[in-house]
Amino acid sequence: MAILTIGGKEMPAPSEMSVEMQEIGSSGERSASGRLVADRVAVKRRLKLKWAALAGDAAKALLSAADGFFTATYPDPATGAARSATFCATARSMGAMRLDGQNAVWTNVQMEWTER
């Protein structure tokens, strides 16, 4: 089983992945008794992904697949199973490019995905 898929297509396995669970809703206020009162609309995920190195073709395929809104499947810590959701890549960065013979290899590739 692939660790990460986009649109059902297997993507390179990240060397690091973290999952943030974000509460969406009102920021909350304190009641007269001091209790927090807030409207919770949803819990959304933000994935922070890193690849130590990606060959040029793999980097191109990943960046192309993660363009605009896309559906990805990843291991979710809250469910203990694979979870699919629609994301948008809100940040992408690539480190130095080096040549391995005639092939380009990108180092320290990082992406941040925010759930729709």
N, C-alpha and C positions, 0 to 999 in steps of 0.2 A: 504494500500500500504506500502510495506517495504521501509524504508529509504535507505537501502543499500543492494544491491544484488551482488553476484559474480557468473558468469556463470548462471544467472537466479535463483540462490538459495538464499533465504533470509538469511541475516547475522544478528547478534545481532546489535541493534541500538547503535551507539556510544553516549557516554555522551557529547562529544565535537567533533566538526568537523570544520576545516577551509579549505578554498579553495584558493590557490594562482594561479594566472594567469601569466604565464611566457612568455615573448616575445622570440621567437627563430629566430635567424638571426645574421646579423653582429652587432657588438657593436656600430657602427655608428661613423661618423666623422663630424666635422663642416666644412661647406662650407666657401668660402671667405666672404659671407654676414653674417656668424655667425649662419646660420640655421643648425640644425641637419639633416644629411642625413644617412639613414640606410636601409638595406634590411631586410624586415620582411618576414620570411618564414612561420611562424605559431605561434599560441598561444596555449601553452600546460598547463595543470593543474597539480598542485601538491596538494594532499590531505593530511592533517595532522589529524589523527583520534585518539581519546582516549576513552577508556572504563574504568570506575571507578573500575569495578570488572567483571570478567567472570568466570563462572564455568569451570572446567577442560575440559568437552566435548565441550563446546562452544568455548573455546580458541583453542582447537585442530582443530575443524572444520574451524575456521577463518584462522588459520595459514596454514592449508593444502590448503584451497581454494586460498589463496593469495601467492602461491608459483610460482615462475617463472613469465611468462607473463599471465595475466588473464583479462577478460572483466568484468567490474564493472559498475553498474548503481547507481547514486547518485543524490541528488538535486543540480542543478547548479545555482549559483546566477546570472550569466550573461544571462541565458535563462529563468529563472523563472520556469523551468520544469526539469523533470528527464533527465539526460544525460548519455549515455553509452560511454565508452572509454576503450582502452586497457592500462593497467597499469603494473608496476613492483613495488613490495614492496622493497623500498631501505633502510628501517630501521624498525626494530621490537624490542620492549623491553617489558618486563614484570616485574612488581614490585614483592613484596613479595608474596609467596604462603602461604595461610593459609588453615587449614582444617575446614570445616563446617560439623561436624559429621565425616563421612567417605569420604566426597567429597572434592576435591581440589578446591580452588577458587583463581584465580590470580587477583591481584590488580594492578591498574595503568598500564593497557595494552596500549601501544602506537604503532602506525604504521604510516609510511610515504609512500605514493604511488606517483610515478612519471609517468605521461602519456608517452606512447611510442612515 
